[in-house]
Amino acid sequence: MSIEERSRRRRARIEVHRAESFEEAEAWDLDYWQRRTPEERLSALVAIRKDVALANAARARLEESAE
């Protein structure tokens, strides 16, 4: 699959909302995640954990190179 095709598919999946307040944003966020399946929520959590691990590893490399 080409990068253009992946980009097109990703844009088709993205769901956005513009909130007028933090409270509205929080309510929309809660509604969004409640509409997701347990599998989708777990997949998102795993992706976040992977991103955090990558960021922590990059930070550790930077700290090691600064010593």
MODELLER restraints for C-alpha pairs under 7 A, 6 or more apart:
rsr = mdl.restraints
at = mdl.atoms
rsr.add(forms.Gaussian(group=physical.xy_distance, feature=features.Distance(at['CA:19:A'], at['CA:25:A']), mean=5.12, stdev=0.5))
